[in-house]
Amino acid sequence: MSIIIFFSAFLLVILCTMAIPLLVGILVYRDADKRVDCNPWLWALIAALAPSFVGLIIYLVVRGDYPLKEMTLTYDEFGNPVPQKPAGFPKWAKVLLIVFAVLFIVLFLGGCVAAMYSIFTFDHTNMDHIFYAF
């Protein structure tokens, strides 16, 4: 009975591991396809394959630069089209956010690796070095 539960939990984890990035990629593709000069295949691949939803976060920050295709242009009194100001963060804030996100991920993974190294390489059988330290 326990082997059935183990394999069904294993299949559920594998299914979620594959289904969630696929769903994120599809949603990003559909949104990017509605925007001007936005490559939907590239953004879908970045959003689906980047770990820890980093690609999705970057797309959500950057997508304000790409206006929707249905947007109508506004004209001045002479009939010239007026460029619209993109909504969202300014460029410097996007760059800063991306740099801090990458730095956070690198430091977090480094901390996890250091913790795992200290846990699995600690000699639990020989405790003499604790008593001789003082």
Residue frames relative to the residue before (quaternion, step in Angstrom):
aa qw qx qy qz dx dy dz
M 1.0000 0.0000 0.0000 0.0000 0.00 0.00 0.00
S 0.6807 0.4948 -0.3046 0.4461 3.58 0.92 -0.86
I 0.6064 0.5508 -0.3613 0.4454 3.61 1.12 -0.56
I 0.6255 0.5255 -0.3358 0.4689 3.59 1.07 -0.67
I 0.6492 0.5014 -0.3099 0.4808 3.57 0.97 -0.84
F 0.6412 0.5272 -0.3281 0.4509 3.59 0.97 -0.83
F 0.7086 0.4571 -0.2724 0.4635 3.59 0.81 -0.96
S 0.6431 0.4978 -0.3383 0.4735 3.60 1.01 -0.66
A 0.6383 0.4940 -0.3318 0.4883 3.62 1.03 -0.66
F 0.6280 0.5350 -0.3260 0.4617 3.57 1.04 -0.77
L 0.6722 0.4851 -0.2934 0.4763 3.60 0.94 -0.87
L 0.6289 0.5275 -0.3326 0.4644 3.57 1.07 -0.69
V 0.6490 0.5024 -0.3144 0.4771 3.59 0.98 -0.79
I 0.6532 0.5001 -0.3125 0.4749 3.60 0.94 -0.84
L 0.6489 0.5180 -0.3165 0.4587 3.58 0.95 -0.84
C 0.6778 0.4714 -0.2922 0.4826 3.61 0.91 -0.87
T 0.6275 0.5443 -0.3364 0.4436 3.57 1.03 -0.72
M 0.7286 0.3940 -0.2343 0.5089 3.57 1.06 -0.67
A 0.6813 0.5215 -0.3007 0.4165 3.60 0.99 -0.77
I 0.6554 0.5280 -0.3340 0.4244 3.61 0.90 -0.80
P 0.6824 0.4428 -0.3223 0.4841 3.68 0.79 -0.75
L 0.6162 0.5384 -0.3494 0.4564 3.59 1.06 -0.66
L 0.6565 0.5018 -0.3030 0.4748 3.58 0.96 -0.83
V 0.6378 0.5114 -0.3208 0.4784 3.60 0.99 -0.83
G 0.6552 0.5159 -0.3119 0.4553 3.60 0.94 -0.83
I 0.6547 0.5049 -0.3123 0.4679 3.59 0.97 -0.82
L 0.6751 0.4925 -0.3033 0.4580 3.59 0.90 -0.88
V 0.6550 0.4917 -0.3159 0.4789 3.59 0.99 -0.78
Y 0.6211 0.5370 -0.3427 0.4566 3.60 1.00 -0.75
R 0.6743 0.4976 -0.3014 0.4548 3.59 0.87 -0.92
D 0.6730 0.4768 -0.3013 0.4785 3.59 1.01 -0.76
A 0.6789 0.4934 -0.2967 0.4556 3.59 0.93 -0.86
D 0.6160 0.5545 -0.3487 0.4377 3.57 1.12 -0.56
K 0.6552 0.5119 -0.3029 0.4658 3.58 1.21 -0.45
R 0.6713 0.5105 -0.2808 0.4582 3.60 1.28 -0.15
V 0.5328 -0.6349 0.4714 0.3013 3.54 -1.23 0.69
D 0.8624 0.0559 -0.0779 0.4971 3.60 -1.06 0.91
C 0.5148 0.6004 -0.4394 0.4261 3.58 1.04 0.72
N 0.3193 -0.7591 0.5405 0.1721 3.58 -0.70 1.10
P 0.2883 -0.8100 0.4779 0.1800 3.63 -0.20 1.19
W 0.6363 0.5282 -0.3469 0.4424 3.64 1.01 -0.69
L 0.6515 0.5170 -0.3184 0.4548 3.58 0.94 -0.84
W 0.6964 0.4627 -0.2836 0.4696 3.58 0.84 -0.95
A 0.6268 0.5279 -0.3513 0.4528 3.61 1.02 -0.66
L 0.6580 0.4954 -0.3132 0.4728 3.59 0.98 -0.80
I 0.6488 0.5084 -0.3252 0.4635 3.59 0.94 -0.84
A 0.6918 0.4828 -0.2856 0.4548 3.58 0.86 -0.94
A 0.7105 0.4614 -0.2737 0.4553 3.60 0.96 -0.78
L 0.7789 0.3842 -0.1955 0.4555 3.60 0.93 -0.81
A 0.5643 0.5758 -0.4097 0.4268 3.61 1.15 -0.28
P 0.4640 -0.7092 0.4508 0.2800 3.60 -0.85 0.89
S 0.8581 0.1886 -0.1410 0.4562 3.53 -1.32 0.52
F 0.6115 -0.6037 0.3308 0.3901 3.58 1.03 0.78
V 0.2873 0.7686 -0.5221 0.2326 3.61 1.14 0.51
G 0.6493 0.5207 -0.3191 0.4532 3.60 0.97 -0.80
L 0.6436 0.5092 -0.3177 0.4750 3.58 1.02 -0.77
I 0.6523 0.5073 -0.3171 0.4654 3.59 0.94 -0.84
I 0.6528 0.4974 -0.3214 0.4723 3.59 0.93 -0.85
Y 0.6522 0.5078 -0.3287 0.4569 3.60 0.92 -0.80
L 0.6619 0.5078 -0.3153 0.4524 3.59 0.92 -0.84
V 0.6526 0.4929 -0.3175 0.4800 3.59 1.09 -0.63
V 0.7462 0.4343 -0.2236 0.4522 3.58 0.86 -0.98
R 0.5769 0.6474 -0.3850 0.3162 3.62 1.03 -0.59
G 0.5405 0.6184 -0.4075 0.3991 3.61 1.17 -0.29
D 0.5966 0.5678 -0.3567 0.4410 3.60 1.23 -0.41
Y 0.7059 0.4140 -0.2457 0.5195 3.58 1.18 -0.48
P 0.2574 -0.7861 0.5355 0.1708 3.63 -0.34 1.13
L 0.5924 -0.5650 0.4370 0.3726 3.53 -1.24 0.43
K 0.5683 -0.6206 0.4229 0.3361 3.57 -1.12 0.66
E 0.6752 0.5116 -0.2982 0.4398 3.60 1.08 -0.61
M 0.4734 0.6932 -0.4467 0.3096 3.59 1.21 -0.19
T 0.3105 -0.7416 0.5666 0.1804 3.55 -0.96 0.88
L 0.4596 -0.6786 0.5017 0.2767 3.53 -1.08 0.72
T 0.3178 -0.7026 0.5969 0.2215 3.53 -1.16 0.60
Y 0.2358 -0.7803 0.5699 0.1036 3.54 -1.07 0.77
D 0.4325 -0.6733 0.5301 0.2803 3.55 -1.15 0.63
E 0.7445 -0.4276 0.2678 0.4372 3.58 -1.27 -0.03
F 0.6763 0.4750 -0.2951 0.4795 3.60 1.25 -0.31
G 0.5789 -0.6149 0.3628 0.3938 3.59 1.26 0.01
N 0.5040 0.6377 -0.4309 0.3921 3.59 1.25 0.22
P 0.4719 -0.6691 0.4790 0.3165 3.61 -0.94 0.77
V 0.2816 -0.7461 0.5859 0.1440 3.54 -1.01 0.91
P 0.3873 -0.7169 0.5156 0.2649 3.62 -0.70 0.99
Q 0.3775 -0.7330 0.5257 0.2093 3.52 -0.99 0.92
K 0.4729 -0.6541 0.5139 0.2906 3.51 -1.10 0.75
P 0.4275 -0.7105 0.4836 0.2803 3.60 -0.74 0.97
A 0.4135 -0.6995 0.5289 0.2451 3.52 -1.03 0.84
G 0.6152 0.5642 -0.4063 0.3717 3.55 -1.16 0.50
F 0.7632 -0.3528 0.2808 0.4628 3.51 -1.30 -0.39
P 0.4956 -0.5971 0.5116 0.3689 3.60 -1.19 0.40
K 0.7051 -0.4865 0.3128 0.4103 3.57 -1.28 0.42
W 0.6731 0.5063 -0.3195 0.4342 3.60 0.86 -0.92
A 0.6467 0.5153 -0.3295 0.4558 3.60 1.04 -0.69
K 0.6306 0.5295 -0.3345 0.4582 3.58 1.06 -0.71
V 0.6579 0.4999 -0.3082 0.4714 3.55 0.93 -0.91
L 0.6605 0.5071 -0.3064 0.4612 3.57 0.93 -0.88
L 0.6513 0.5130 -0.3130 0.4633 3.58 0.97 -0.81
I 0.6625 0.4968 -0.3071 0.4689 3.58 0.94 -0.84
V 0.6473 0.5121 -0.3225 0.4635 3.60 0.96 -0.86
F 0.6855 0.4712 -0.2950 0.4701 3.60 0.90 -0.86
A 0.6253 0.5286 -0.3474 0.4571 3.61 1.05 -0.66
V 0.6650 0.4846 -0.3023 0.4811 3.59 0.93 -0.87
L 0.6490 0.5145 -0.3170 0.4622 3.59 0.96 -0.85
F 0.6438 0.5173 -0.3207 0.4638 3.59 0.96 -0.83
I 0.6689 0.4994 -0.3077 0.4566 3.58 0.89 -0.89
V 0.6527 0.5080 -0.3161 0.4647 3.59 0.95 -0.86
L 0.6850 0.4730 -0.2928 0.4703 3.59 0.89 -0.88
F 0.6377 0.5224 -0.3318 0.4587 3.58 0.99 -0.75
L 0.6731 0.4767 -0.3005 0.4790 3.59 0.91 -0.87
G 0.6270 0.5296 -0.3340 0.4634 3.59 1.05 -0.72
G 0.6517 0.5056 -0.3086 0.4737 3.57 1.01 -0.77
C 0.6408 0.5138 -0.3240 0.4695 3.57 1.02 -0.77
V 0.6547 0.4996 -0.3132 0.4730 3.58 0.96 -0.84
A 0.6557 0.5038 -0.3169 0.4645 3.60 0.94 -0.82
A 0.6523 0.5047 -0.3175 0.4680 3.60 0.98 -0.78
M 0.6601 0.4942 -0.3114 0.4723 3.57 0.94 -0.84
Y 0.6349 0.5253 -0.3338 0.4578 3.58 1.00 -0.77
S 0.6924 0.4674 -0.2954 0.4635 3.59 0.88 -0.88
I 0.6472 0.5155 -0.3314 0.4534 3.60 1.04 -0.63
F 0.7787 0.3817 -0.1985 0.4566 3.57 0.76 -1.02
T 0.7086 0.4216 -0.2880 0.4870 3.63 1.14 -0.24
F 0.4788 0.6566 -0.4530 0.3666 3.62 1.22 0.04
D 0.3647 -0.7347 0.5357 0.2009 3.55 -0.88 0.99
H 0.1771 -0.8269 0.5292 0.0694 3.57 -0.18 1.28
T 0.6379 0.5547 -0.3363 0.4151 3.58 1.16 -0.40
N 0.7576 0.3073 -0.1771 0.5479 3.59 1.08 -0.67
M 0.0348 -0.8301 0.5558 -0.0297 3.59 -0.26 1.28
D 0.3643 0.7600 -0.4783 0.2468 3.63 1.22 0.22
H 0.6299 0.5629 -0.3557 0.3998 3.62 0.96 -0.72
I 0.5913 0.5571 -0.3792 0.4429 3.64 1.16 -0.40
F 0.7056 0.4654 -0.2720 0.4599 3.59 0.93 -0.85
Y 0.7060 0.4578 -0.2651 0.4709 3.59 1.09 -0.62
A 0.4814 0.6854 -0.4360 0.3293 3.60 1.23 -0.06
F 0.7399 0.3700 -0.2288 0.5131 3.61 1.03 -0.60
